[in-house]
Amino acid sequence: MKQKKRLVIAMTGATGAIYGVRMLQVLQKQDDWESHLVISSSGLVNLKYEMEMERATLYEMADVVHGVNDIAASIASGSFKTEGVIVAPCSMKTLSAIAHGFGDNLITRSADVALKERRRLVIMPRETPLNLAHIRNMASVTEMGGIIFPPMPAFYSKSNSITAMVDEGVGRVLDMFGVDVTGLFEPWQGL
């Protein structure tokens, strides 16, 4: 049997739990992908507040769930092959920890592993306005090879719902990893 491609979805306490949830929903439908979820305690608070979703419901969406403090988890090691890590949404606290190599929990450690192994790391930061520390941390992660992908809607697509705007961002991020995102958004074809 062919090994599935593995993708880590990390969720933090920033607003935008819908992005991580939607990514897991998309990955559930992919026979050749295995999702690994890690969510912070603040992420669980936001999940409940923003989406009125219980932890158990979220966990059912993932193939594998890791505890945020489980530093012995498979995804904490570079020898465990993944396609990379998506932090969606990403708080400024988590961004700062990643930018400074502070692997204090499994989210920041898995991001560090992606960077050190030269795997793809995509950060979806959620904060406005940005202060200079935020901007410098984004620059630092970018210089290390990470991708900063703020979840900003593209109005040229003329999306008529929040779901369509979320799907476009989710689709564009998952497409970076080679996930089949057919039907999530229409790539720009020009005018």
N, C-alpha and C positions, 0 to 999 in steps of 0.2 A: 504494500500500500504506500502510495506517495505521501511524503511528509507535507502537511499543510504549512502555508506561510503563516508566520506569527506576527501579530501586531499588538503593541501595548497601547491601551487607551487609559490615560491618567486624567483624573478629574480633581480639581481643587475647589476652594471656596469662593472663587470669583463668580460673578453672575454669568449665566450662560450654560447652565447644566444641560440645556436642550441639545447643545452641540455634541457632548460626549454621549448622551443617550441616543441621539440619532445615528452617530457613528456605529454604536453597538447594534442598533437595529439593522443597519445596512450590512454589517459584517455577518449577522446571523443568517442572511440569505446567500452567503458566499460559501459554496462547498469546499473551496480550496484555501480558506482563511480560518485561522484560529485566533480569537480575541482574548487578550489578557487584560483584565481590568484591575486598576488600583485607584481608590478614591480616598481622599482625606476626610477627616471628621467634619471639617467645615464644608467640604463638598457634599457630604450627606445632609447637612443642615440646608444648604441651598437646594438640593434635590427635592427635599420635602417641601420647602417654602415655594419655590418657583414652579415645580411640576406636580406637587401634591403626590409624589411617588415615594413608596416605601423602599427601603434598602433591598429587601428580598426580591422585589419586582425588577430592580436594576440588576441584581446579581444573576437573575435568570436569563438576562440578555447576553451575558458573557460566557465564553467557553470555559475560562479559568478566572477565578477571582483571587486576588492576593491582598492580604492585610497591609495597610499603609506602613506599619512598623515591622513587617516581616523582612528583615534585611537578609535572611537566609533563603528567600524565595528564588526560584529559578531565574526570574528576570533581573536579579541583582548581579548576575554574572555574565561576562562577555562570552563565555563558552556556550551559553544558551542562545542559540541562533534566533534572532527576530529580524523582521524587516525594518524595525525602528520603533519610535515612540511618538505619540501625539499627546500633548497636554492640552486638553480642551474641556473646560476653560482653564486658563492659567492665571493664577493670582500674581500680584506683584511680589509677594513674599516668595512664592515658588520660583518665579523668574529670577529673583535676586539670588536664591540659593543655587540655581542651575548655573547662573552667570559666574558665580564665585566657587564652583566646585564643592559646594557644601551638601554632601549627600546624607542629610540628616534623617531621611525617611525613604521609603521605597519609590516614591514618585521621583524625587531628585536623584536617587541612586540610579534608577533605570534610565533617566535622561543622561546622566553622566556616562553610563555604559554605552549608550547610543553614540555619544560624542567620541569617547575614547576608541570605540571599535569602528569609527567612521561610518556609522549607520545613520539613516535619516532621523532627524529630530525636528518636529514641527510644534511650535508653541503658538497657541491661540490666546494672546493676552487680552484681558478684559479690564480696562481702567481708562477713565478720561476725567479731566485732562491729565496728560502725562507730565511728570516732573523730570528734572534732569537725570535723577538716579534711574528712573524707569527707562529713559532713552539710552543711557549708557549701558544698562544691563542688557537691553535688546541688542545694542551694537556688539557687546561682548559675546553674547550667544551667537550672533551672526558671524563674527570673526572666528569662532570655534567650529563653524560649519552648520549650525542650526538654522532653521528657517522660522522667521517671525511672520505669522499669518493672522493679523487681527481680523476677527469676524465682522467685516464691514460689508453691507449689502452693495451689490453692483446695480445701480438704478437703471442702467441701459438694458438690463434684462426684463424690465417692466414687471417685476414680480408683484403679484397682487395679494400675497399673504405672507405671514411670518414663516409658515412652513416652507414656502418656496424659497424665501431668502436664506433660511437655515440650510435647506437642501443644497443650495448653490455653494455655500461655504463648505459644507461637509463633503460635497461631491468634489470640489476642487482640491481639498486636502487629501482625501482618500485616493484621488487620481494620481497624486504625487507618488504613491506607493504601488501603483499598478492595480488597484482594486477596480473591479468593473462597476462603474457608476452610471451606467446607462439609465436614463430616465430621471436622474436627479437634477440635471441642469442642462441647458443648451450652450455648448461652447460658442464663443463669439465668432461670427462669420464675416463681420465687417458690414458696412452700410451699403 
